[in-house]
């Protein structure tokens, strides 16, 4: 649990550096994570965000009742997002993997 808290603190410090378009999917009735997390991400992320709040799902949205909606909204998001190349440090193993330009 202590390592999770450290991770959360690190992410809070660096979240503004995320410039890529971001899809946020969160259930309204999540018993593990608050909707306040959605508001935090919308405010702090450095790039544009789209949000889907699910009314008939719980914590694991990819396996829950609205999983087809999650898949469809994800596909819609990916098809309309403007992906731009972001310079990554040379020691980043994922540098350039997901970045494509139209």
N, C-alpha and C positions, 0 to 999 in steps of 0.2 A: 504494500500500500504506500509505503514511503516513496518508492521509486515512481509510482504513478503520480503522486503529488509533485515530485520533481519534474516529471515530464509535462504535466499541466502548466507549471510555472514557466518552463522553457518555451512551450508553445505560445503562451500568452505574450511573452516578450518578443516573439518572432512572427506572429501571425500577420502583422501589417506588411511584411515582406512578400507575402503571397500575392502575386499580381495576376495570375491566371484567372479566367472566369471560373466561378465555383458554384456547383449545385449543392444546396443544403436540403437534405430530406430528413424530416423529424416527425415522429408521431406526437399528436397532441397529448395523449394519455400515457406517455412513457414513464414507467415507474423507476427508472434508473437515471434518467437525464432530463433536466428541466428545459423547458422552452426558452429560458433565459440564455441558454447556450446559443440558440439560433440568433437572438438579438445581438449577443456579443459578436458572433461571427459576421453578421451583416454590417455591424458598425466598424469592426476592426480590420477585416480583410482588405488588402490593398487593391484588389481588382473587383470587377462587377460580380454580383451574386444573383442567383435565382433561388427561391425557396419554395418547397412543397411541404405543407403541414398535413399530415395524414390523420383522418378522423376515425379510422377503424383499424389501427395497427398499434403495436406496442414496441418493445425495445428493438427487436431484430426485424427490421422492416423488409429485408430481402427474403424472409421466410414467412412473413405474417400474411394476414388477410388481403392486404393491398399490394402484394408483391408485383402483380402485373402492372399496376399503376406506377410503381417505382421503376420498373424496367422501361415502360413507355416514356415516362418523363425524363429518364436518363438518356434514352436514345434521342429524344427531342432536343435535349440540352446539347448533347455532343454534336448533333447535326447542325445546330445553329450557332454554336460558339465560334468566336473568331480566335483561332489558335495562333499564337505568335511565338516566335523563337525567343527564349529567355536565356541569356548567357549564364552558364553554370560553371562553377569551379572545376578545374581539371580533375580534381580528386573525387568528383561526384560520379558514381557508377551509373547513374541514370541520365547523365547529361545528354540532351538531344533525343532521348528515346521517344517521348510523347509529343514533341514539338514539331508541328507541321504548319506550313504556310499555304494559303490558297493560291 
